[in-house]
Amino acid sequence: MTGGVMYQPEILSDETFTLAECPNWDAANNRLYWTDILNCKLHALDVATGLRKTWTFDSELGCFGLTDQGRIIVALRKDILFLDPKTDARAPLCRIEDGINSRTNDGKIGPDGAFWVGTMDDNPEKMPIASLYRITADGKIEEKATGFKISNGIAWSADGAKMYHSDSRGPWVNRWDFDVATGNISNCTRYLDLDDRLGRPDGGAVDAEGCYWSAGVSAGNLNRFAPDGTLLKSIPMPMPNPTMPCFGGPDMKTLYVTSHQEGYSPEKRAEFPHAGKLVKLRVEVPGVPVTKFRENSERRAYPR
């Protein structure tokens, strides 16, 4: 299912991370961002020069996104804040008060300009108590859906009319009708039912042909599905636990994929030396660029 020079993963660097997630491509600066969730760090790489930068936070950093004002909106365990990557200035926006032992997990900026953040049950025995939230620049948090064990895999079609969302412990991927003007979701349908053989669905991304790319975190695969759910490609990764793909590069035909080594014993790390590293691979179809968070220029509930 792989062939030619395409779909050949390459190790991006020798750095390893405990739980690398949420890669984000910054086209304006030719920069790749990602989080190491459990080590509470945000990382950045200038792909041309190799220059690296890291920011450290006070709790787990589940996900983040770029804003239209050059800042980064960050979802810590419960708190949502802004980071200025040039000055390191940080400003709080809001807090997810769900009253349970949860933390933020996968999230992404939607075509409506809002920050969509999913949570996960942080207890060892995962229960369907997590939710998916929509967060806007005025600090409003709206619970859009609930009843998940590990909210994941959020991505949108190129026209913004479809939203994909997974539960890694479902394990399934749903597809919603999406209203770009209002952020409303409706008509939820089951898109994929998955298993450990092909890989439970972790992070996701969509390409220009409407195909959904899913990190098969339990099987060491990166999977590409057609809009009707047909499996088109299953690409073996150099590590057992890939976590999320994102498209980048000048032509949006480079896929960057994060991975984890959470819970690995020293023996398992020795057996899988690439676990926790980032990879890149070239693909034939460009990806859909992720929207930037729309900061409210008229009313700022936070300091600059």
FENBELCOR-V251426 format. One record per pair of residues at least 4 apart in sequence whose ideal C-beta (glycine too) atoms are under 8 Angstrom apart, sorted by the first residue. I is the first residue (numbers start at 0). J is the second residue. If there is no record, write none. Layout:
BEGIN
i: (I I)
j: (J J)
END
This chain:
BEGIN
i: (0 0 0 1 1 1 1 1 1 2 4 5 5 5 5 6 6 6 6 6 7 7 8 8 8 8 8 8 8 8 8 9 9 9 10 10 10 10 10 11 11 11 11 11 11 12 12 12 13 14 14 15 15 15 15 16 16 16 16 16 16 16 16 16 16 17 17 17 17 17 17 17 17 18 18 18 18 18 18 18 19 19 19 19 19 19 19 19 19 19 20 20 20 20 20 20 20 20 20 20 20 20 21 21 21 21 21 21 21 21 21 21 21 22 22 22 22 22 22 22 22 22 22 22 23 23 23 23 23 23 23 23 24 24 24 24 24 24 24 24 24 24 24 25 25 25 25 25 25 26 26 26 28 29 29 29 30 30 30 30 31 31 31 31 31 31 32 32 32 32 32 32 32 33 33 33 33 33 34 34 34 34 34 34 34 35 35 35 35 36 36 36 37 37 39 39 39 39 39 39 39 40 40 40 40 40 41 41 41 41 41 41 41 41 42 42 42 43 43 43 43 44 44 44 45 45 45 46 46 52 54 54 54 56 56 56 57 58 58 58 58 58 59 59 59 59 60 60 60 61 61 61 61 61 61 61 61 61 61 62 62 62 62 62 62 62 62 63 63 63 63 63 63 64 64 64 64 64 64 64 64 64 65 65 65 65 65 65 65 66 66 66 66 66 66 66 66 67 67 67 67 67 68 69 69 69 70 70 70 70 70 71 71 71 71 72 72 72 72 72 72 72 72 72 73 73 73 73 74 74 74 74 74 74 75 75 75 76 76 77 77 77 77 77 77 78 78 78 78 79 79 79 79 79 79 79 79 79 79 80 80 80 80 81 81 81 81 81 82 82 82 83 83 83 90 90 90 91 92 92 92 92 92 93 93 93 93 95 95 95 95 95 97 97 97 99 99 100 100 100 101 101 101 101 101 101 102 102 102 103 103 103 103 104 104 104 104 104 104 104 105 105 105 105 105 105 105 105 106 106 106 106 106 107 107 107 107 107 108 108 108 108 108 108 108 108 109 109 109 109 109 109 109 109 109 109 110 110 110 110 110 111 111 111 111 111 111 111 111 111 112 112 112 112 112 113 113 113 113 113 113 114 114 114 114 115 115 115 115 115 115 116 116 116 117 117 117 117 117 117 117 117 117 118 118 118 118 118 118 119 119 119 119 119 119 119 120 120 120 120 120 120 120 122 125 125 125 126 127 127 127 127 128 128 128 128 129 129 129 129 129 129 130 130 130 130 130 130 130 131 131 131 131 131 131 131 131 132 132 132 132 133 133 133 133 134 134 134 134 135 135 135 136 136 136 136 137 137 137 138 138 141 143 144 144 144 147 147 148 148 148 148 149 149 149 150 150 150 151 151 151 151 151 151 151 151 152 152 152 152 152 152 152 152 152 152 153 153 153 153 153 154 154 154 154 154 154 154 155 155 155 155 155 155 155 156 156 156 156 156 156 157 157 157 157 159 159 160 160 160 161 161 161 161 162 162 162 162 162 163 163 163 163 163 163 163 163 164 164 164 164 165 165 165 165 165 165 165 165 165 165 166 166 166 167 167 167 167 168 169 169 169 170 170 170 170 170 171 171 171 171 171 171 172 172 172 172 172 172 172 172 173 173 173 173 174 174 174 174 175 175 175 175 175 176 176 176 177 177 177 178 178 178 178 190 190 190 191 191 191 191 191 193 193 193 193 193 193 194 195 195 195 196 197 197 197 197 197 197 198 198 198 198 198 198 198 198 198 199 199 199 199 200 200 200 200 201 201 201 201 201 201 201 202 202 202 202 202 202 202 203 203 203 203 203 203 204 204 204 204 204 204 204 204 204 205 205 205 205 205 205 206 206 206 206 206 206 206 206 206 207 207 207 207 208 209 209 210 210 210 210 210 210 211 211 211 212 212 212 212 212 212 212 213 213 213 213 214 214 214 214 214 214 214 215 215 215 215 215 215 216 216 216 216 217 218 219 219 219 219 219 219 220 220 220 220 220 221 221 221 221 221 221 221 221 222 222 222 222 223 223 223 223 223 224 224 224 224 225 225 225 234 236 236 236 236 237 237 237 238 238 238 238 238 238 238 238 239 239 240 240 240 240 240 241 241 241 241 242 242 242 242 243 243 244 244 244 245 245 245 245 245 246 246 246 246 246 246 246 246 246 247 247 247 247 247 248 248 250 251 251 251 252 252 252 252 252 252 253 253 253 253 254 254 254 254 254 255 255 255 256 256 256 256 257 258 258 258 258 258 258 259 259 260 260 260 260 260 263 263 263 263 263 264 265 266 267 267 268 268 273 282 294 295 299)
j: (232 233 234 5 6 7 232 234 235 6 281 280 281 282 283 232 234 280 281 282 280 281 221 234 235 236 237 256 278 279 280 278 279 280 237 273 276 277 278 44 255 276 277 278 279 44 276 277 276 276 277 260 274 275 276 33 35 38 42 257 259 260 275 276 277 35 36 37 38 259 260 261 275 35 36 37 38 242 259 261 33 34 35 242 257 258 259 275 276 277 33 34 35 36 61 62 105 202 242 243 257 259 32 33 34 61 62 63 105 106 202 243 257 31 32 33 243 244 245 247 255 256 257 277 31 32 33 63 64 65 245 289 30 31 32 245 246 247 248 251 255 288 289 29 30 31 32 43 65 247 249 288 45 45 46 47 43 44 45 46 43 44 46 247 255 277 41 42 43 44 63 65 71 41 42 255 257 277 40 41 42 60 61 62 63 39 40 42 60 59 60 61 59 261 55 56 57 58 59 60 75 53 54 55 56 60 53 54 56 60 63 71 73 82 51 52 53 51 52 53 84 49 50 51 49 50 51 247 248 84 82 84 87 60 73 75 75 75 76 77 78 102 75 76 102 103 73 74 75 74 75 76 102 103 104 105 106 116 118 74 103 104 105 106 107 116 117 71 72 73 74 82 106 71 72 106 107 108 114 289 291 292 70 71 72 108 289 291 292 70 71 72 81 291 292 293 294 112 291 292 293 294 294 83 84 85 81 82 83 84 294 81 82 83 84 79 80 81 82 92 108 114 134 292 79 80 81 82 78 79 103 106 114 116 79 80 103 102 103 94 95 96 97 102 103 91 93 94 95 91 92 93 94 95 114 116 134 138 140 89 90 91 92 89 90 91 92 301 87 88 89 87 88 89 301 302 303 301 134 136 138 300 301 134 138 139 140 103 116 118 132 140 101 118 130 120 128 120 121 122 118 119 120 121 128 129 118 119 121 116 117 118 119 117 118 119 129 149 150 151 117 150 151 152 153 201 202 243 114 115 116 117 153 114 115 153 154 289 112 113 114 115 289 290 291 292 113 114 115 133 155 159 162 177 182 290 155 159 177 179 290 133 159 177 178 179 180 181 182 290 135 290 291 292 293 133 134 135 182 292 293 133 134 135 292 131 132 133 134 143 153 131 132 134 129 130 131 132 147 150 151 153 164 129 130 131 132 147 150 125 129 147 148 149 150 151 125 126 127 128 129 148 149 126 148 149 168 148 146 147 148 166 145 146 147 148 145 146 147 148 149 150 142 143 144 145 146 147 150 142 143 144 145 147 150 153 164 140 141 142 143 140 141 143 182 138 139 140 141 139 293 295 292 293 294 295 295 298 300 300 301 182 184 164 184 187 166 169 166 167 168 169 166 167 168 164 165 166 164 165 166 167 200 201 202 203 163 164 165 167 172 200 201 202 203 213 162 163 164 165 203 162 163 203 204 205 211 287 159 161 162 163 177 205 287 160 161 162 205 209 287 205 207 209 287 177 179 176 177 179 174 175 176 177 174 175 176 177 184 172 173 174 175 190 203 205 211 172 173 174 175 169 170 171 172 173 191 200 201 203 213 170 171 200 199 200 201 216 199 192 193 200 192 193 194 199 200 189 190 191 192 193 200 189 190 191 193 200 203 211 213 187 188 189 190 187 188 189 190 184 185 186 187 188 184 185 186 182 183 184 182 183 184 185 211 224 228 200 211 213 224 228 197 198 199 200 213 215 199 199 217 218 218 215 218 220 222 230 233 213 214 215 216 217 218 219 220 222 215 216 217 218 213 214 215 216 213 214 215 216 241 242 243 213 214 242 243 244 245 257 211 212 213 214 243 244 211 212 243 244 245 246 254 286 287 209 210 211 212 286 287 210 212 223 246 282 284 285 286 287 284 285 286 287 284 225 226 223 224 225 226 231 284 223 224 226 221 222 223 224 244 254 286 221 222 224 244 221 222 241 242 243 244 256 219 220 221 222 233 241 240 241 242 259 240 239 235 236 238 239 240 241 233 234 235 236 241 233 234 236 241 244 254 256 280 230 232 233 234 230 231 232 233 234 228 229 230 231 229 230 231 280 241 256 258 278 273 276 278 258 260 271 273 274 275 276 278 271 274 258 259 260 261 274 256 257 258 278 256 257 258 259 256 257 254 255 256 254 255 256 286 289 251 252 253 254 255 285 286 287 288 251 253 254 255 286 252 253 285 285 286 288 281 282 283 284 285 286 279 280 281 282 279 280 281 282 286 277 278 279 277 278 279 280 277 273 274 275 276 277 278 274 275 267 268 271 274 275 267 268 271 274 275 268 269 270 271 274 272 274 278 286 299 299 303)
END
